[in-house]
Amino acid sequence: MILEKGQKPGSAILIVDDNPKNLEVLGKLLQVEKYEIEFATNGKVALEWLGIRQFDLILLDINMPDMNGFEVCKKIRSDPQMNNVPVIFLSAEADRESILKGFELGAQDYVTKPFDSRELLMRVKTHLSLKKSREELEELNTSLEYKVKERTLQLNEAKERAEASDRLKTAFMNNISHEVRIPLTGILSFASFIVQPDLIEEDKKNSIEVLETNCERLLNTITNYMVISLIVSGNQKVKKEVFYPALLIHDINEKFQESFVKKGLAITLEVPSFAEDFQTISDSTLIFKIADHLVSNALKFTKEGGITIGYTVKESMVVFFIKDTGVGIPTEAQQQMYDYFMQGDTSDTRGYEGSGLGLSIAQGLVKLLKGEIWCESEKGKGSTFYFTIPFGES
């Protein structure tokens, strides 16, 4: 059917009847209601129509050559693609058996010829309205199912976050209990010891060193808690500026030089040949913190050999690396090593001091700078940590 200009398409109705006169009468009657009408003079053509487009209603005659209306209805109801289309039998067969058979085959209504035009129109409107309501209900059910699944997923995620938060709180309390209590105990003990009037100079010097060590440890712990809270809450700011990566590497070396000497470790710096002229734009303060944590981590777990600090430039990335000859990281532990407090256990008997936040902070800051961090390690053979920082200009 061709619509007139500006006319909105109405419900699509397929009229199936082998009598051209009936088709003409029904067509004129329904077109007044602005329905889209298509015609089929036999069952085969009707099924062909149903195979190429969707209809909202079918008016189906029973007595037709080759394939009668009952057979057509049976095929319609056996096809999942079109079995939801309402069928109204429109036939001169008015006997009870024909009517019952029509309903048994899945028809929604049965109208006998000759029919009352107003009655037929009302039946057509009723079944079209019912089909629309059924589709709206199905659409609503689908939408509700989606919303229920989405809400269930949200609740599960919220539950997982809450459980993770509980675990984090427990780990935090265990960790802070250890990392604050231990240095405070040392500070209080040696503070009481150092004020003794008969204390010799050498003991006083040693006590001051212990006090400084514990104060520094306590300060580092509190600083790490503050940094991780800024990262997790999204309040850590990024301030980009021009800087020289080579200078940053030398600053790191200078900071840890005394620690390397105390542990008898060799320190190697590896920078590109063009290092003096190479500069980039990023937050050098945050990059220094990342390198600081990674070098501290390497220093903590390396007893002999040495540590190499350096960087390379690949495409639009500066690739920093910290390589050590330490204990290495087992493959099974590498997946969780960036989790909060994952130094190992949080008991008082663990082998290494520290809050266990170093790698978590490093990863958080790298992500904040739009970079990546990864590790290549093997237990007993040392580790190499890499992190990339993108740059816009160089």
RODO-2510 file (C-alpha; in nm, 4 decimals, decimal comma):
residues 394
     n   res          X          Y          Z
     1     m     0,0000     0,0000     0,0000
     2     i     0,1281     0,3493    -0,0890
     3     l     0,0695     0,6122     0,1815
     4     e    -0,0397     0,9607     0,1006
     5     k     0,2056     1,2449     0,1688
     6     g     0,2148     1,3310     0,5397
     7     q     0,0177     1,0209     0,6365
     8     k     0,1571     0,8189     0,9266
     9     p     0,1620     0,4408     0,8798
    10     g    -0,1044     0,2588     1,0808
    11     s    -0,1311    -0,1052     1,1817
    12     a    -0,0501    -0,3488     0,9018
    13     i    -0,3282    -0,5925     0,8105
    14     l    -0,3084    -0,8859     0,5692
    15     i    -0,6398    -0,9870     0,4054
    16     v    -0,6421    -1,3431     0,2661
    17     d    -0,9394    -1,4345     0,0445
    18     d    -0,9717    -1,5952    -0,2998
    19     n    -1,2722    -1,3756    -0,3854
    20     p    -1,1636    -1,0416    -0,5423
    21     k    -1,4952    -0,8823    -0,4470
    22     n    -1,4411    -0,9659    -0,0792
    23     l    -1,0900    -0,8233    -0,0972
    24     e    -1,2223    -0,5011    -0,2447
    25     v    -1,4947    -0,4583     0,0172
    26     l    -1,2669    -0,5365     0,3093
    27     g    -0,9901    -0,3170     0,1693
    28     k    -1,2130    -0,0108     0,1386
    29     l    -1,3619    -0,0708     0,4832
    30     l    -1,0245    -0,0902     0,6586
    31     q    -0,8461     0,1781     0,4582
    32     v    -1,0908     0,4333     0,5965
    33     e    -0,9260     0,3667     0,9367
    34     k    -0,5806     0,4436     0,7870
    35     y    -0,4593     0,0847     0,8200
    36     e    -0,1882    -0,0459     0,5903
    37     i    -0,3519    -0,3164     0,3823
    38     e    -0,1982    -0,5993     0,1805
    39     f    -0,3893    -0,8674    -0,0098
    40     a    -0,3372    -1,2376    -0,0785
    41     t    -0,5654    -1,4460    -0,3011
    42     n    -0,4482    -1,7831    -0,1642
    43     g    -0,2614    -1,9429     0,1241
    44     k     0,0740    -1,9675    -0,0572
    45     v     0,0837    -1,5935    -0,1312
    46     a    -0,0220    -1,5209     0,2280
    47     l     0,2733    -1,7193     0,3647
    48     e     0,5062    -1,5443     0,1206
    49     w     0,3852    -1,2072     0,2522
    50     l     0,4394    -1,3203     0,6101
    51     g     0,7931    -1,4225     0,5193
    52     i     0,8962    -1,0760     0,4015
    53     r     0,7222    -0,8372     0,6417
    54     q     0,5471    -0,8158     0,9756
    55     f     0,1719    -0,7777     1,0136
    56     d    -0,0341    -0,6741     1,3129
    57     l    -0,3438    -0,8712     1,2124
    58     i    -0,4572    -1,1325     0,9577
    59     l    -0,8117    -1,1620     0,8220
    60     l    -0,8239    -1,5174     0,6894
    61     d    -1,0833    -1,6905     0,4736
    62     i    -1,1255    -2,0672     0,5149
    63     n    -1,2455    -2,1974     0,1771
    64     m    -0,9586    -2,1393    -0,0670
    65     p    -0,8066    -2,3581    -0,3412
    66     d    -0,4869    -2,5650    -0,2837
    67     m    -0,4454    -2,4557     0,0813
    68     n    -0,7452    -2,3694     0,2976
    69     g    -0,7472    -2,1190     0,5840
    70     f    -0,7100    -2,3891     0,8513
    71     e    -0,3846    -2,5095     0,6924
    72     v    -0,2562    -2,1532     0,6623
    73     c    -0,3341    -2,0847     1,0301
    74     k    -0,1632    -2,4089     1,1343
    75     k     0,1555    -2,3099     0,9467
    76     i     0,1456    -1,9615     1,0979
    77     r     0,1172    -2,0982     1,4501
    78     s     0,4026    -2,3464     1,3920
    79     d     0,6472    -2,0727     1,2892
    80     p     0,8059    -1,8849     1,5859
    81     q     0,8695    -1,5833     1,3612
    82     m     0,5001    -1,5160     1,2988
    83     n     0,2972    -1,7157     1,5518
    84     n     0,2218    -1,4052     1,7583
    85     v     0,0167    -1,2378     1,4821
    86     p    -0,3582    -1,2285     1,5706
    87     v    -0,5739    -1,4241     1,3245
    88     i    -0,9431    -1,3549     1,2651
    89     f    -1,1212    -1,6175     1,0536
    90     l    -1,3670    -1,4510     0,8184
    91     s    -1,5771    -1,7247     0,6578
    92     a    -1,9183    -1,8295     0,5387
    93     e    -1,8702    -2,1529     0,7367
    94     a    -2,0949    -2,0862     1,0354
    95     d    -2,1225    -2,4401     1,1770
    96     r    -2,0036    -2,5085     1,5303
    97     e    -1,7322    -2,7532     1,4249
    98     s    -1,5639    -2,5030     1,1922
    99     i    -1,5719    -2,2306     1,4571
   100     l    -1,4274    -2,4624     1,7261
   101     k    -1,1594    -2,5884     1,4874
   102     g    -1,0610    -2,2284     1,4091
   103     f    -1,0057    -2,1521     1,7755
   104     e    -0,8284    -2,4846     1,8331
   105     l    -0,5776    -2,3942     1,5602
   106     g    -0,4927    -2,0700     1,7406
   107     a    -0,7205    -1,8052     1,5914
   108     q    -0,8110    -1,5111     1,8141
   109     d    -1,1584    -1,4626     1,6663
   110     y    -1,4089    -1,6002     1,4188
   111     v    -1,6504    -1,3815     1,2151
   112     t    -1,9097    -1,5318     0,9831
   113     k    -2,0123    -1,3931     0,6454
   114     p    -2,2087    -1,1906     0,5728
   115     f    -2,0629    -0,9685     0,8458
   116     d    -2,1670    -0,6414     1,0011
   117     s    -1,9124    -0,3733     0,9027
   118     r    -1,9208    -0,1937     1,2377
   119     e    -1,8879    -0,5203     1,4291
   120     l    -1,5901    -0,6276     1,2179
   121     l    -1,4179    -0,2932     1,2653
   122     m    -1,4687    -0,3128     1,6413
   123     r    -1,3257    -0,6670     1,6508
   124     v    -1,0255    -0,5581     1,4427
   125     k    -0,9617    -0,2576     1,6707
   126     t    -0,9995    -0,4734     1,9812
   127     h    -0,7452    -0,7342     1,8655
   128     l    -0,5016    -0,4687     1,7454
   129     s    -0,5302    -0,2974     2,0843
   130     l    -0,4766    -0,6291     2,2638
   131     k    -0,1687    -0,7015     2,0491
   132     k    -0,0265    -0,3585     2,1239
   133     s    -0,0917    -0,4018     2,4964
   134     r     0,0696    -0,7466     2,4892
   135     e     0,3778    -0,6100     2,3124
   136     e     0,4020    -0,3210     2,5575
   137     l     0,3749    -0,5681     2,8449
   138     e     0,6453    -0,7890     2,6934
   139     e     0,8640    -0,4824     2,6422
   140     l     0,8000    -0,3776     3,0022
   141     n     0,8835    -0,7284     3,1264
   142     t     1,2043    -0,7265     2,9229
   143     s     1,2929    -0,3845     3,0602
   144     l     1,2163    -0,4980     3,4148
   145     e     1,4239    -0,8141     3,3704
   146     y     1,7128    -0,6029     3,2442
   147     k     1,6747    -0,3607     3,5342
   148     v     1,6542    -0,6486     3,7829
   149     k     1,9712    -0,8041     3,6365
   150     e     2,1431    -0,4652     3,6336
   151     r     2,0370    -0,3936     3,9909
   152     t     2,1407    -0,7426     4,1012
   153     l     2,4802    -0,6865     3,9398
   154     q     2,5094    -0,3489     4,1155
   155     l     2,4163    -0,5061     4,4485
   156     n     2,6692    -0,7854     4,3977
   157     e     2,9366    -0,5311     4,3103
   158     a     2,8401    -0,3225     4,6137
   159     k     2,8581    -0,6353     4,8287
   160     e     3,2008    -0,7215     4,6881
   161     r     3,3189    -0,3643     4,7489
   162     a     3,1847    -0,3754     5,1046
   163     e     3,3558    -0,7086     5,1700
   164     a     3,6768    -0,5768     5,0142
   165     s     3,6420    -0,2650     5,2277
   166     d     3,6037    -0,4784     5,5402
   167     r     3,9113    -0,6791     5,4485
   168     l     4,0985    -0,3565     5,3766
   169     k     3,9948    -0,2099     5,7112
   170     t     4,1096    -0,5239     5,8910
   171     a     4,4413    -0,5203     5,7052
   172     f     4,4726    -0,1472     5,7688
   173     m     4,4172    -0,1855     6,1432
   174     n     4,6631    -0,4751     6,1641
   175     n     4,9128    -0,2837     5,9544
   176     i     4,8867     0,0499     6,1282
   177     s     4,8961    -0,1245     6,4635
   178     h     5,2304    -0,2743     6,3671
   179     e     5,3803     0,0143     6,1694
   180     v     5,2884     0,2812     6,4253
   181     r     5,3297     0,0850     6,7454
   182     i     5,6765    -0,0550     6,6692
   183     p     5,8537     0,2767     6,5894
   184     l     5,6663     0,4542     6,8702
   185     t     5,7810     0,1890     7,1137
   186     g     6,1386     0,2413     6,9947
   187     i     6,1071     0,6196     7,0213
   188     l     5,9664     0,6077     7,3736
   189     s     6,2202     0,3527     7,4910
   190     f     6,5264     0,5304     7,3587
   191     a     6,3905     0,8714     7,4551
   192     s     6,3806     0,7497     7,8160
   193     f     6,7233     0,5900     7,7774
   194     i     6,8931     0,8949     7,6249
   195     v     6,8116     1,1282     7,9158
   196     q     7,0065     0,9175     8,1658
   197     p     7,2803     1,1421     8,3189
   198     d     7,5562     0,8802     8,3195
   199     l     7,5060     0,7735     7,9549
   200     i     7,8323     0,7580     7,7635
   201     e     7,8690     0,9542     7,4403
   202     e     7,8795     0,6485     7,2139
   203     d     7,5548     0,5061     7,3582
   204     k     7,3933     0,8474     7,3269
   205     k     7,4981     0,8644     6,9605
   206     n     7,3611     0,5174     6,8910
   207     s     7,0363     0,6026     7,0675
   208     i     6,9947     0,9184     6,8605
   209     e     7,0461     0,7160     6,5431
   210     v     6,7783     0,4698     6,6557
   211     l     6,5443     0,7574     6,7366
   212     e     6,6019     0,9124     6,3950
   213     t     6,5441     0,5778     6,2233
   214     n     6,2174     0,5159     6,4079
   215     c     6,0989     0,8731     6,3529
   216     e     6,1714     0,8422     5,9818
   217     r     5,9903     0,5087     5,9668
   218     l     5,6878     0,6543     6,1447
   219     l     5,6881     0,9606     5,9186
   220     n     5,7081     0,7416     5,6074
   221     t     5,4165     0,5298     5,7311
   222     i     5,1941     0,8323     5,7910
   223     t     5,2978     0,9862     5,4584
   224     n     5,2120     0,6634     5,2745
   225     y     4,8679     0,6498     5,4376
   226     m     4,8042     1,0085     5,3330
   227     v     4,9171     0,9473     4,9733
   228     i     4,7118     0,6291     4,9291
   229     s     4,4049     0,8054     5,0704
   230     l     4,4479     1,0848     4,8131
   231     i     4,4803     0,8295     4,5321
   232     v     4,1793     0,6205     4,6404
   233     s     3,9594     0,9271     4,6979
   234     g     4,0610     1,0802     4,3630
   235     n     4,2027     1,3927     4,5261
   236     q     4,5649     1,3484     4,4180
   237     k     4,6491     1,6400     4,1893
   238     v     4,8726     1,6223     3,8803
   239     k     5,0911     1,9246     3,8023
   240     k     5,2718     1,8862     3,4718
   241     e     5,5907     2,0745     3,3969
   242     v     5,9027     2,0465     3,1853
   243     f     6,1763     1,8389     3,3481
   244     y     6,4836     1,6312     3,2646
   245     p     6,4432     1,2577     3,3397
   246     a     6,8209     1,2237     3,3711
   247     l     6,8243     1,4727     3,6580
   248     l     6,5428     1,2824     3,8273
   249     i     6,7480     0,9622     3,8072
   250     h     7,0482     1,1393     3,9620
   251     d     6,8268     1,2827     4,2393
   252     i     6,7042     0,9328     4,3225
   253     n     7,0626     0,8088     4,3291
   254     e     7,1650     1,0913     4,5598
   255     k     6,8802     1,0209     4,8017
   256     f     6,9637     0,6510     4,8377
   257     q     7,3422     0,6721     4,8089
   258     e     7,4025     0,6398     5,1834
   259     s     7,1620     0,3443     5,2081
   260     f     7,3394     0,1654     4,9225
   261     v     7,6746     0,2157     5,0932
   262     k     7,5449     0,0858     5,4287
   263     k     7,4183    -0,2349     5,2696
   264     g     7,7263    -0,2731     5,0506
   265     l     7,5225    -0,2675     4,7288
   266     a     7,6430    -0,1416     4,3938
   267     i     7,4346     0,1248     4,2211
   268     t     7,4282     0,1646     3,8443
   269     l     7,2622     0,4434     3,6474
   270     e     7,1570     0,3791     3,2878
   271     v     7,0424     0,6755     3,0819
   272     p     7,0351     0,7300     2,7031
   273     s     7,3273     0,8980     2,5286
   274     f     7,1094     1,2018     2,4570
   275     a     7,0114     1,2321     2,8253
   276     e     7,1547     1,5816     2,8801
   277     d     6,9359     1,7337     2,6105
   278     f     6,6246     1,5227     2,6609
   279     q     6,3353     1,6794     2,8490
   280     t     5,9689     1,5951     2,8712
   281     i     5,6453     1,7187     3,0257
   282     s     5,4803     1,5409     3,3168
   283     d     5,4540     1,5621     3,6954
   284     s     5,8150     1,5100     3,8027
   285     t     5,7186     1,5115     4,1721
   286     l     5,4860     1,2147     4,1286
   287     i     5,7382     1,0351     3,9063
   288     f     6,0014     1,0839     4,1781
   289     k     5,7593     0,9299     4,4312
   290     i     5,7013     0,6306     4,2035
   291     a     6,0732     0,5731     4,1570
   292     d     6,1293     0,6351     4,5292
   293     h     5,8901     0,3552     4,6261
   294     l     6,0300     0,1139     4,3684
   295     v     6,3912     0,1784     4,4718
   296     s     6,2951     0,1482     4,8411
   297     n     6,1288    -0,1821     4,7585
   298     a     6,4372    -0,3046     4,5700
   299     l     6,6671    -0,1916     4,8519
   300     k     6,4559    -0,3682     5,1129
   301     f     6,4664    -0,7061     4,9383
   302     t     6,8245    -0,6983     4,8070
   303     k     7,0981    -0,8232     5,0390
   304     e     7,3865    -0,8494     4,7931
   305     g     7,4718    -0,7497     4,4377
   306     g     7,3280    -0,4200     4,3278
   307     i     7,0487    -0,2093     4,1866
   308     t     7,0247    -0,0475     3,8444
   309     i     6,8143     0,2654     3,7881
   310     g     6,7520     0,4153     3,4453
   311     y     6,5175     0,4943     3,1617
   312     t     6,4767     0,4613     2,7871
   313     v     6,2542     0,6381     2,5358
   314     k     6,0195     0,4400     2,3128
   315     e     5,7845     0,6194     2,0741
   316     s     5,5813     0,8590     2,2918
   317     m     5,6758     0,6972     2,6216
   318     v     5,9539     0,7353     2,8736
   319     v     6,0179     0,3876     3,0163
   320     f     6,1744     0,3964     3,3634
   321     f     6,3166     0,0776     3,5164
   322     i     6,4555    -0,0348     3,8529
   323     k     6,6421    -0,3647     3,8450
   324     d     6,7676    -0,5503     4,1530
   325     t     6,9476    -0,8728     4,2416
   326     g     6,7181    -0,9436     4,5359
   327     v     6,5037    -1,2357     4,6431
   328     g     6,2680    -1,2080     4,3455
   329     i     5,8920    -1,2487     4,3424
   330     p     5,7179    -1,5864     4,2924
   331     t     5,4906    -1,5983     3,9868
   332     e     5,1833    -1,6738     4,1987
   333     a     5,2472    -1,3628     4,4115
   334     q     5,2899    -1,1201     4,1224
   335     q     4,9139    -1,0892     4,0639
   336     q     4,8469    -0,9598     4,4164
   337     m     5,1623    -0,7610     4,4848
   338     y     4,9954    -0,4272     4,3976
   339     d     4,7143    -0,4851     4,6497
   340     y     4,7115    -0,2716     4,9622
   341     f     4,9367    -0,3933     5,2436
   342     m     5,0671    -0,6794     5,0315
   343     q     5,4219    -0,6808     5,1628
   344     g     5,3491    -1,0206     5,3028
   345     d     5,1748    -1,0787     5,6319
   346     t     5,0943    -0,8029     5,8786
   347     s     5,2080    -0,9787     6,1935
   348     d     5,4823    -0,8631     6,4257
   349     t     5,7018    -1,1511     6,3091
   350     r     5,7229    -1,0647     5,9399
   351     g     6,0705    -1,0419     5,7928
   352     y     6,0631    -0,6890     5,6465
   353     e     5,9394    -0,3631     5,7874
   354     g     5,7142    -0,1285     5,5943
   355     s     5,3459    -0,0548     5,5438
   356     g     5,3134    -0,2698     5,2319
   357     l     5,1732     0,0301     5,0427
   358     g     5,4754     0,1089     4,8258
   359     l     5,3701    -0,0839     4,5153
   360     s     5,0064     0,0187     4,5610
   361     i     5,1095     0,3843     4,5650
   362     a     5,3422     0,3366     4,2675
   363     q     5,0676     0,1722     4,0634
   364     g     4,8112     0,4366     4,1623
   365     l     5,0395     0,7242     4,0640
   366     v     5,1400     0,5581     3,7349
   367     k     4,7724     0,5173     3,6407
   368     l     4,7102     0,8782     3,7394
   369     l     4,9807     0,9808     3,4897
   370     k     4,8211     0,7607     3,2192
   371     g     5,1097     0,5152     3,2211
   372     e     5,1550     0,1456     3,2870
   373     i     5,3560    -0,0524     3,5408
   374     w     5,4721    -0,4127     3,5260
   375     c     5,7323    -0,6450     3,6680
   376     e     5,9629    -0,9151     3,5362
   377     s     6,0812    -1,1369     3,8174
   378     e     6,1792    -1,4863     3,9154
   379     k     6,2159    -1,6120     4,2701
   380     g     6,5792    -1,6062     4,3748
   381     k     6,6934    -1,4176     4,0626
   382     g     6,5915    -1,0606     4,1300
   383     s     6,3240    -0,8334     3,9841
   384     t     6,2922    -0,5545     3,7317
   385     f     6,0075    -0,3058     3,7638
   386     y     5,9128    -0,0934     3,4632
   387     f     5,6765     0,1991     3,4427
   388     t     5,5925     0,4216     3,1478
   389     i     5,5087     0,7905     3,1401
   390     p     5,3635     0,9437     2,8231
   391     f     5,4908     1,2819     2,7136
   392     g     5,3415     1,5431     2,4880
   393     e     5,6558     1,7308     2,3923
   394     s     6,0295     1,6599     2,4036
***
